[in-house]
């Protein structure tokens, strides 16, 4: 999942390009990118909440 996400976001490759490079289907690539974004979003959400809490109360 990490490799797919890096290829997608850092190297700006399309799902089709990634699929051809890694020998996967485009649907697999799309699903893995979506899962990676969901994980990042949930972890960043906690970070933002904690940062806000400390900024507000300390």
Chimera marker file (.cmm) of the C-alpha trace (Angstrom):
<marker_set name="trace">
<marker id="1" x="0.000" y="0.000" z="0.000" r="1" g="1" b="0" radius="0.5"/>
<marker id="2" x="2.829" y="2.415" z="0.837" r="1" g="1" b="0" radius="0.5"/>
<marker id="3" x="4.576" y="1.909" z="-2.488" r="1" g="1" b="0" radius="0.5"/>
<marker id="4" x="1.352" y="2.467" z="-4.399" r="1" g="1" b="0" radius="0.5"/>
<marker id="5" x="0.591" y="5.624" z="-2.424" r="1" g="1" b="0" radius="0.5"/>
<marker id="6" x="4.083" y="7.026" z="-3.003" r="1" g="1" b="0" radius="0.5"/>
<marker id="7" x="3.878" y="6.341" z="-6.727" r="1" g="1" b="0" radius="0.5"/>
<marker id="8" x="0.472" y="7.965" z="-6.844" r="1" g="1" b="0" radius="0.5"/>
<marker id="9" x="1.150" y="11.070" z="-4.783" r="1" g="1" b="0" radius="0.5"/>
<marker id="10" x="4.888" y="11.770" z="-4.892" r="1" g="1" b="0" radius="0.5"/>
<marker id="11" x="5.582" y="10.645" z="-8.446" r="1" g="1" b="0" radius="0.5"/>
<marker id="12" x="2.154" y="11.730" z="-9.767" r="1" g="1" b="0" radius="0.5"/>
<marker id="13" x="1.558" y="8.481" z="-11.644" r="1" g="1" b="0" radius="0.5"/>
<marker id="14" x="-1.905" y="7.472" z="-12.742" r="1" g="1" b="0" radius="0.5"/>
<marker id="15" x="-3.608" y="4.356" z="-11.450" r="1" g="1" b="0" radius="0.5"/>
<marker id="16" x="-3.105" y="2.797" z="-14.871" r="1" g="1" b="0" radius="0.5"/>
<marker id="17" x="0.655" y="3.530" z="-14.871" r="1" g="1" b="0" radius="0.5"/>
<marker id="18" x="1.061" y="2.106" z="-11.366" r="1" g="1" b="0" radius="0.5"/>
<marker id="19" x="-0.958" y="-0.987" z="-12.256" r="1" g="1" b="0" radius="0.5"/>
<marker id="20" x="1.223" y="-1.676" z="-15.307" r="1" g="1" b="0" radius="0.5"/>
<marker id="21" x="4.446" y="-1.073" z="-13.368" r="1" g="1" b="0" radius="0.5"/>
<marker id="22" x="3.507" y="-3.353" z="-10.467" r="1" g="1" b="0" radius="0.5"/>
<marker id="23" x="1.505" y="-5.958" z="-12.381" r="1" g="1" b="0" radius="0.5"/>
<marker id="24" x="-1.754" y="-5.182" z="-10.566" r="1" g="1" b="0" radius="0.5"/>
<marker id="25" x="-5.234" y="-4.286" z="-11.724" r="1" g="1" b="0" radius="0.5"/>
<marker id="26" x="-6.278" y="-0.641" z="-11.813" r="1" g="1" b="0" radius="0.5"/>
<marker id="27" x="-9.046" y="-1.441" z="-9.328" r="1" g="1" b="0" radius="0.5"/>
<marker id="28" x="-6.481" y="-2.820" z="-6.842" r="1" g="1" b="0" radius="0.5"/>
<marker id="29" x="-4.407" y="0.342" z="-7.161" r="1" g="1" b="0" radius="0.5"/>
<marker id="30" x="-7.448" y="2.557" z="-6.714" r="1" g="1" b="0" radius="0.5"/>
<marker id="31" x="-8.549" y="0.607" z="-3.638" r="1" g="1" b="0" radius="0.5"/>
<marker id="32" x="-5.089" y="0.747" z="-2.056" r="1" g="1" b="0" radius="0.5"/>
<marker id="33" x="-4.791" y="4.505" z="-2.598" r="1" g="1" b="0" radius="0.5"/>
<marker id="34" x="-8.231" y="4.980" z="-1.068" r="1" g="1" b="0" radius="0.5"/>
<marker id="35" x="-7.274" y="2.866" z="1.978" r="1" g="1" b="0" radius="0.5"/>
<marker id="36" x="-4.025" y="4.795" z="2.444" r="1" g="1" b="0" radius="0.5"/>
<marker id="37" x="-5.885" y="8.118" z="2.314" r="1" g="1" b="0" radius="0.5"/>
<marker id="38" x="-8.432" y="6.855" z="4.842" r="1" g="1" b="0" radius="0.5"/>
<marker id="39" x="-5.648" y="5.823" z="7.240" r="1" g="1" b="0" radius="0.5"/>
<marker id="40" x="-3.848" y="9.151" z="6.868" r="1" g="1" b="0" radius="0.5"/>
<marker id="41" x="-7.054" y="11.070" z="7.382" r="1" g="1" b="0" radius="0.5"/>
<marker id="42" x="-7.908" y="9.187" z="10.571" r="1" g="1" b="0" radius="0.5"/>
<marker id="43" x="-4.391" y="9.563" z="12.005" r="1" g="1" b="0" radius="0.5"/>
<marker id="44" x="-4.166" y="13.240" z="11.076" r="1" g="1" b="0" radius="0.5"/>
<marker id="45" x="-7.562" y="13.785" z="12.665" r="1" g="1" b="0" radius="0.5"/>
<marker id="46" x="-6.222" y="12.595" z="16.024" r="1" g="1" b="0" radius="0.5"/>
<marker id="47" x="-3.083" y="14.697" z="15.611" r="1" g="1" b="0" radius="0.5"/>
<marker id="48" x="-5.070" y="17.827" z="14.805" r="1" g="1" b="0" radius="0.5"/>
<marker id="49" x="-7.324" y="17.236" z="17.821" r="1" g="1" b="0" radius="0.5"/>
<marker id="50" x="-4.351" y="16.788" z="20.191" r="1" g="1" b="0" radius="0.5"/>
<marker id="51" x="-2.576" y="19.848" z="18.765" r="1" g="1" b="0" radius="0.5"/>
<marker id="52" x="-5.738" y="21.920" z="19.195" r="1" g="1" b="0" radius="0.5"/>
<marker id="53" x="-6.192" y="20.653" z="22.761" r="1" g="1" b="0" radius="0.5"/>
<marker id="54" x="-2.638" y="21.586" z="23.798" r="1" g="1" b="0" radius="0.5"/>
<marker id="55" x="-2.821" y="24.926" z="22.053" r="1" g="1" b="0" radius="0.5"/>
<marker id="56" x="-6.103" y="25.770" z="23.761" r="1" g="1" b="0" radius="0.5"/>
<marker id="57" x="-5.285" y="24.640" z="27.284" r="1" g="1" b="0" radius="0.5"/>
<marker id="58" x="-1.512" y="25.119" z="27.628" r="1" g="1" b="0" radius="0.5"/>
<link id1="1" id2="2" r="1" g="1" b="0" radius="0.2"/>
<link id1="2" id2="3" r="1" g="1" b="0" radius="0.2"/>
<link id1="3" id2="4" r="1" g="1" b="0" radius="0.2"/>
<link id1="4" id2="5" r="1" g="1" b="0" radius="0.2"/>
<link id1="5" id2="6" r="1" g="1" b="0" radius="0.2"/>
<link id1="6" id2="7" r="1" g="1" b="0" radius="0.2"/>
<link id1="7" id2="8" r="1" g="1" b="0" radius="0.2"/>
<link id1="8" id2="9" r="1" g="1" b="0" radius="0.2"/>
<link id1="9" id2="10" r="1" g="1" b="0" radius="0.2"/>
<link id1="10" id2="11" r="1" g="1" b="0" radius="0.2"/>
<link id1="11" id2="12" r="1" g="1" b="0" radius="0.2"/>
<link id1="12" id2="13" r="1" g="1" b="0" radius="0.2"/>
<link id1="13" id2="14" r="1" g="1" b="0" radius="0.2"/>
<link id1="14" id2="15" r="1" g="1" b="0" radius="0.2"/>
<link id1="15" id2="16" r="1" g="1" b="0" radius="0.2"/>
<link id1="16" id2="17" r="1" g="1" b="0" radius="0.2"/>
<link id1="17" id2="18" r="1" g="1" b="0" radius="0.2"/>
<link id1="18" id2="19" r="1" g="1" b="0" radius="0.2"/>
<link id1="19" id2="20" r="1" g="1" b="0" radius="0.2"/>
<link id1="20" id2="21" r="1" g="1" b="0" radius="0.2"/>
<link id1="21" id2="22" r="1" g="1" b="0" radius="0.2"/>
<link id1="22" id2="23" r="1" g="1" b="0" radius="0.2"/>
<link id1="23" id2="24" r="1" g="1" b="0" radius="0.2"/>
<link id1="24" id2="25" r="1" g="1" b="0" radius="0.2"/>
<link id1="25" id2="26" r="1" g="1" b="0" radius="0.2"/>
<link id1="26" id2="27" r="1" g="1" b="0" radius="0.2"/>
<link id1="27" id2="28" r="1" g="1" b="0" radius="0.2"/>
<link id1="28" id2="29" r="1" g="1" b="0" radius="0.2"/>
<link id1="29" id2="30" r="1" g="1" b="0" radius="0.2"/>
<link id1="30" id2="31" r="1" g="1" b="0" radius="0.2"/>
<link id1="31" id2="32" r="1" g="1" b="0" radius="0.2"/>
<link id1="32" id2="33" r="1" g="1" b="0" radius="0.2"/>
<link id1="33" id2="34" r="1" g="1" b="0" radius="0.2"/>
<link id1="34" id2="35" r="1" g="1" b="0" radius="0.2"/>
<link id1="35" id2="36" r="1" g="1" b="0" radius="0.2"/>
<link id1="36" id2="37" r="1" g="1" b="0" radius="0.2"/>
<link id1="37" id2="38" r="1" g="1" b="0" radius="0.2"/>
<link id1="38" id2="39" r="1" g="1" b="0" radius="0.2"/>
<link id1="39" id2="40" r="1" g="1" b="0" radius="0.2"/>
<link id1="40" id2="41" r="1" g="1" b="0" radius="0.2"/>
<link id1="41" id2="42" r="1" g="1" b="0" radius="0.2"/>
<link id1="42" id2="43" r="1" g="1" b="0" radius="0.2"/>
<link id1="43" id2="44" r="1" g="1" b="0" radius="0.2"/>
<link id1="44" id2="45" r="1" g="1" b="0" radius="0.2"/>
<link id1="45" id2="46" r="1" g="1" b="0" radius="0.2"/>
<link id1="46" id2="47" r="1" g="1" b="0" radius="0.2"/>
<link id1="47" id2="48" r="1" g="1" b="0" radius="0.2"/>
<link id1="48" id2="49" r="1" g="1" b="0" radius="0.2"/>
<link id1="49" id2="50" r="1" g="1" b="0" radius="0.2"/>
<link id1="50" id2="51" r="1" g="1" b="0" radius="0.2"/>
<link id1="51" id2="52" r="1" g="1" b="0" radius="0.2"/>
<link id1="52" id2="53" r="1" g="1" b="0" radius="0.2"/>
<link id1="53" id2="54" r="1" g="1" b="0" radius="0.2"/>
<link id1="54" id2="55" r="1" g="1" b="0" radius="0.2"/>
<link id1="55" id2="56" r="1" g="1" b="0" radius="0.2"/>
<link id1="56" id2="57" r="1" g="1" b="0" radius="0.2"/>
<link id1="57" id2="58" r="1" g="1" b="0" radius="0.2"/>
</marker_set>
